[in-house]
Amino acid sequence: MVVRRSVVVLDTAALLSMQLESLSDRLVTSRLVVEEVRYGNLSPERVEAAVEAGVLEVLQPSGDAVGKIRESAGETGDLLFLSDADVEVLALAYEFMSRGYEVKIATDDYSVQNVALRLGIRVAGVRHPKIRKTVRWVIRCRRCGRKFKTFRRSCPFCGGEVARDAE
């Protein structure tokens, strides 16, 4: 068995869009990504064939890595916009990077890319270009400028529109 030190962690879009068999890197994804594909009926036979052929590994990140990702995503303001599957993808990449692997996340999700780049994890866009710089997001009322920790449709103070803005 050949041990590859270069790992690509795939999110759902990458798993469905990329030609997995043609990649020479070690390909991994999380259990929740596979569940999104399987239960969303998004071509589950493709994933099962890749796993059976040994092209794709399905792994579970540690609770510590998930905690680190949630903390970092909170700092960037992306946590509200990440699914549990996104968090697992980031946590897997973080674990591999911590063990000295060369890691890249294949994703078009800009929140995933933002957190990954902040942690020093490389990213590759699947169908869209990757982001060029990291951003710190805040949830702010467009009228009065108040900031909020959770997303809401309108400001409880002035009734203005609340949106995610780069700080």
C-alpha positions in Angstrom: 0.0 0.0 0.0 1.4 3.4 -1.0 1.1 6.1 1.7 0.4 9.5 0.1 1.4 12.5 2.1 -0.8 14.9 0.1 -4.4 14.9 1.1 -7.4 16.5 -0.5 -10.5 16.8 1.6 -13.7 16.9 -0.5 -17.0 18.6 0.4 -20.2 17.7 -1.3 -19.8 19.8 -4.4 -16.3 18.5 -4.9 -17.4 14.9 -4.4 -20.1 15.3 -7.0 -18.2 17.4 -9.6 -14.6 16.1 -9.6 -13.3 13.1 -11.6 -12.1 11.2 -8.4 -10.3 8.4 -10.2 -8.0 10.7 -12.0 -6.6 12.4 -8.9 -3.3 11.0 -7.5 -3.8 12.5 -4.0 -5.2 10.7 -1.0 -8.9 11.7 -1.1 -11.0 11.9 2.1 -14.4 13.1 3.1 -16.5 13.0 6.2 -19.5 10.8 7.1 -21.8 13.8 7.0 -20.8 14.7 3.5 -21.5 11.1 2.4 -24.9 11.4 4.2 -25.7 14.6 2.3 -25.0 12.8 -1.0 -26.8 9.6 0.0 -30.0 11.1 1.6 -30.2 14.0 -0.9 -30.2 11.3 -3.6 -27.3 13.2 -5.3 -25.6 10.2 -7.0 -24.9 7.9 -4.0 -23.7 5.1 -6.3 -20.8 7.3 -7.4 -19.6 7.7 -3.8 -20.1 4.0 -2.9 -18.1 3.0 -6.0 -15.3 5.3 -5.1 -15.2 4.0 -1.5 -15.3 0.4 -2.7 -12.5 1.0 -5.2 -10.3 2.5 -2.5 -10.3 5.9 -4.2 -12.1 7.7 -1.4 -11.8 7.3 2.4 -14.7 8.3 4.7 -13.3 9.5 8.0 -14.7 11.0 11.3 -12.8 14.0 12.7 -12.1 14.2 16.5 -14.2 16.2 18.8 -11.1 18.4 19.5 -10.7 19.2 15.9 -14.4 20.0 15.5 -14.1 22.3 18.6 -11.1 24.1 17.1 -13.0 24.7 13.8 -16.1 26.0 15.6 -13.9 28.4 17.5 -12.1 29.6 14.4 -15.4 30.0 12.5 -16.8 32.0 15.3 -13.8 34.3 15.1 -14.3 34.9 11.4 -18.1 35.2 11.7 -18.7 32.2 9.4 -20.0 29.8 12.1 -23.7 30.6 11.4 -23.1 29.9 7.7 -21.4 26.5 8.0 -23.3 23.2 8.0 -22.2 20.3 10.3 -20.8 18.7 7.2 -18.7 21.8 6.4 -17.4 21.8 10.0 -16.4 18.1 9.6 -14.6 18.8 6.3 -12.6 21.6 7.9 -11.9 19.5 11.0 -10.5 16.6 8.9 -8.2 19.0 7.0 -7.1 20.6 10.3 -6.3 17.1 11.7 -4.2 16.1 8.7 -2.4 19.4 8.6 -1.6 19.0 12.4 0.0 15.6 11.6 2.3 17.1 8.9 0.4 16.2 5.8 0.1 18.6 2.9 -3.6 19.3 2.8 -6.0 21.1 0.5 -9.8 21.4 0.8 -11.7 21.2 -2.5 -14.8 23.4 -2.1 -16.8 26.2 -3.7 -18.1 27.3 -0.3 -16.7 30.7 0.5 -17.3 30.3 4.3 -15.3 27.0 4.3 -12.6 28.6 2.3 -12.5 31.6 4.6 -12.0 29.5 7.7 -9.5 27.2 6.0 -7.3 30.0 4.8 -7.4 31.6 8.3 -6.1 28.3 9.7 -3.4 28.0 7.0 -5.1 25.2 5.1 -4.9 25.5 1.3 -8.1 25.5 -0.7 -9.1 24.8 -4.3 -12.3 25.9 -6.0 -14.3 23.2 -7.7 -16.2 25.2 -10.3 -15.6 28.7 -9.1 -12.3 30.5 -8.3 -11.1 30.4 -4.6 -11.3 33.5 -2.5 -8.3 35.8 -2.6 -8.3 37.0 1.1 -9.9 36.2 4.4 -12.7 38.2 5.8 -14.1 38.8 9.3 -17.9 38.9 9.0 -20.3 40.7 11.3 -24.1 40.7 11.4 -25.1 44.3 11.4 -28.1 46.5 10.9 -27.9 48.4 7.7 -29.8 51.4 9.1 -28.4 52.0 12.7 -25.2 50.0 12.5 -25.8 47.8 15.6 -24.0 44.4 15.6 -25.6 41.1 16.6 -24.3 37.7 17.6 -27.1 35.8 15.8 -28.8 36.4 12.5 -32.2 38.1 12.4 -34.3 39.5 9.6 -34.7 43.0 11.0 -33.2 45.1 13.8 -35.2 45.0 17.0 -34.1 48.6 17.7 -34.9 50.5 14.5 -36.5 47.9 12.2 -33.8 48.2 9.6 -32.5 45.3 7.4 -29.9 43.1 9.1 -27.2 41.6 6.9 -23.8 40.0 7.0 -21.1 42.5 6.2 -17.3 42.4 6.0 -15.8 44.2 9.0 
